[in-house]
């Protein structure tokens, strides 16, 4: 569940993924061909200190993106 008032944003460009969940920005090389997101190595992160809920959300997002989730795009909606 997302922290109230926060937004999770993903950007896919030039074989890179960037993610922002209200505190730090996660980024790194990735491949999303074939409907699965594959992170190449470990995502890097900015190192800002935020409240505990946003820090936990950053950790959850990093773990989720690194778990090879299935991706589907329907118009502008990513699931």
N, C-alpha and C positions, 0 to 999 in steps of 0.2 A: 504494500500500500504506500502510495506517495505521501510525503510529508505535506500537510495542509498548506496551501499557498505556494507550493513549489511546482515547477514544470521540468520534465525531463525532455531534453532535446538531443537528437542524434543527427550527425552530419556524415554523409558518405561521399568521399571525393578522392580521386586519384589513388585508389587502393589504400586509403586511410579512413579510419573512423574517428570521430570526435564526439564525445558525450558530455553533457552538462546536466547536473541534477540539483542545482541550487547552491552549490558551494564550489567545489573544484572542477576543473576540466580534465577529462580522461582522453587520451589520444594514443594512436599507434597504428601500425600497419595491419591491414585486414583484407580478407577476401570474402565476398558475399555472393559469388557465383553459385548457382545450383540450389538456391533457397536456404542456405545455412551460412551464418556468420562465423568465420574462422579468424580468430585473432592470432597474428604471427608473433609469438612471444608474450610478454607481459605489457599491459597498458601502462603508459607513463601518466603522471598526474601532476597538476599544479599542487602546491602545498599550503593552501590557505587554511586557517583554523576557523571553523564555524561551530554552530551549536551542535550538540551531540546527535540530534535527530538527523540533521543534514549530513553530518559525517557518516552516520550509519547508512544513510541512503546512498551516498557515494560508494561505500564499500559494497553494498548490495548490487548496485549497478555494475561495478567492475566485475564482480563474481558472475553476474548474469551474462554480461557480454562475453566473458571468457569461457562460458559453458557451451559454446557452439549452438546458440539458439536458432531455430528455424525462422526465416523471414519471408514475408509475403507482402507485396505492394499492390494495393487496389486503389488506383487513382493517386491521391495524396495521402492515403492512410496506410501506415506500416503496422503490420501485426506480426 
